[in-house]
Amino acid sequence: MITLDKPKVAYMALPKAACTSVKMMLAQAEGHVPDDDPPIGFWHDRYPTRRFRPHRWQQARGHWRFCVIRDPAKRLLSVYTDRVAGRQELRNSRRLKRVPAGLPADPDPDLFFSNLLDYCAHSSAIRHHCLPARLFLGPRLDFDAVYHTGQLPVLARDLGRRSGRTVRTPRANASRFTLDWDDLEPETQEALIPVLEPEYAYFKGYFEPPF
């Protein structure tokens, strides 16, 4: 959980759910926007994403608490478009370099998602972004406000009202590649259903599964 004292807000960040953009908006709300254009890593160092812990939740009782959520399938697919195809992070995995040739560092989407658990086991960066939403948001969506990733302008308005500052919606960390559920082979989709079903159950009432 990321807490600010002025304004008194608390944000529970969910990886691959516009968290870079939201962190940039928090800096605007605090009035601490750097003069230059820092790399994406700057925002995550300033506002690190942490998993849900009950004691942190209790400490933020007096804050306005919010989160930003994303359709589970789209969130998972973005792990490939951003972290695998875009940043090519698997090439940096020392563990992956030590395993047999069945797990290449530049897999196509079907190969990656058909072996998702193995890739997660060999790359902590990939595993972090694939973890279930409840590990970051808690057992229930018990927030003062829940926004979809498409509602960032509304969040910017609300943060602006609470901070008394101008908060604009940035466009951060956009993938250069696009990937849709229907782009995957039927066998790959079947392999992902057990991964995604608990996520859609967690977000019941917010999203409809594509399968």
RAFEN-V385381 format. One record per backbone hydrogen bond with DSSP energy under -1.0 kcal/mol. CO is the residue of the C=O (numbers start at 1). NH is the residue of the N-H. If there is no record, write none. Layout:
[[CO	NH] [CO	NH]]
This chain:
[[2	11] [7	9] [8	64] [9	4] [10	66] [11	2] [14	17] [18	22] [19	23] [20	24] [21	25] [22	26] [23	27] [24	28] [25	29] [26	30] [27	31] [27	32] [39	42] [40	44] [41	45] [42	46] [43	47] [53	57] [54	58] [55	59] [56	60] [58	61] [60	63] [64	10] [65	144] [65	145] [66	12] [67	147] [69	149] [71	75] [72	76] [73	77] [74	78] [76	79] [77	81] [78	82] [79	83] [79	84] [80	85] [82	87] [83	89] [88	91] [89	92] [90	93] [93	97] [95	98] [96	99] [100	103] [108	112] [109	113] [110	114] [113	116] [115	119] [116	120] [117	121] [118	122] [123	127] [124	128] [125	129] [132	135] [133	136] [133	137] [134	138] [135	52] [140	142] [141	143] [145	67] [147	69] [148	151] [151	155] [152	156] [153	157] [154	158] [155	159] [156	160] [157	161] [158	162] [159	163] [160	164] [180	183] [181	184] [185	189] [186	190] [187	191] [188	192] [189	193] [192	196] [193	197] [196	200] [197	201] [198	202] [199	203] [201	204] [203	206] [203	207]]
